[in-house]
């Protein structure tokens, strides 16, 4: 049996990897498209390795982006994110990926979808998952997206060209409300939780309420099946409270704790005064090795909302970047939250990433 060739680019965006496709090269949304994405990444794989595809066996390495013409007048491109389950034949479109969002601007420039410009190109991206606009500020060199630079991103070896991503009006991406229940805290699964929807819906709980410190390694959290089961039960119950359809990808759940010393996965030690709080996030049932970016953006917004457990752990928050201590190091995230009609309103979240094209050509689909 011959294999079908589908044009694709393999890219790293932030601390994730993804296959990026032109929308015109794929079937319309539905089972035929999903079959291509699953086969390309090597899912489902009961061994959890995605050996027969280009995935890496964990959620951050099992992703796809689909780029097409804009359907909004204020955008340059449409971007649809797909989270591909490693072990099951599931493709989830319920939310966006902030890391993969960093690949869209460079892809659009290098594929000549938008003109390159001189030193920096602003690409306005319509994320179809959340119906939100993302503005990417992409450095340009010799008519292509720049790769070399001095920006270091925790979790990524070396340095690269810094891409700034502005997520405007990120609140209510899935539920149309920043606080889906109307409250900064709810009792869920026997603990206090903050249910917040900004760029993606996330459930935040205190680490100490689950017997954790917030400084655990991802391996340690994954090995604690009792904690994993409890986190999943809280997540599922919170999803119902938020009105989010049942999904393995969203809402995500994160544990938060006050600033404390910790050691990153590369062995680098961090003192408590180098961070504003600690957090660990679960993604598709596993603890993320580098905090999922949309979850980090939601966390930064939550830290600015009085009454949330994140605001409490960040000691009320402060102006400027929030320094998030996560397994791979420290991540700065800036969020602006104001009051509108007596309720908190998320105006913008800004994050910084790097991205690189790794391979280009065709994926083969049996």
ABEGO torsion letter per residue (X at the ends): XBBBBBBBBBBBBEABBBBBBBAAABBBBEAAAAAAAAAAAGOBBAAGAGAABABAGBAAABBBBBBBBBABAABABBBBBBBBBAABBBBBAABBBAAAAAAAAAAAAAAGABBAEBABBBBBBBBAAAGBBBBBBBBBBGGBBBABBABBBBGBBEBBBBBBBBBBGABGAAAGBABAAGBABBBBGGBBBBBBBBGBBBBBBBAAAAGBAGABBAAAAAABAAAAAAAAAAAAAAAAAAGBBBBAAOBBBBBBBBBBBBBBAAGBBBBAAABABBBBBBBGGBBBABBBAAAAAAAAAAAABBGBAAAAAAGGEBBEBBBBBBAAEBBBBBBBBBBBGGBBBBABBBBBBBBBBABBEBBBBX
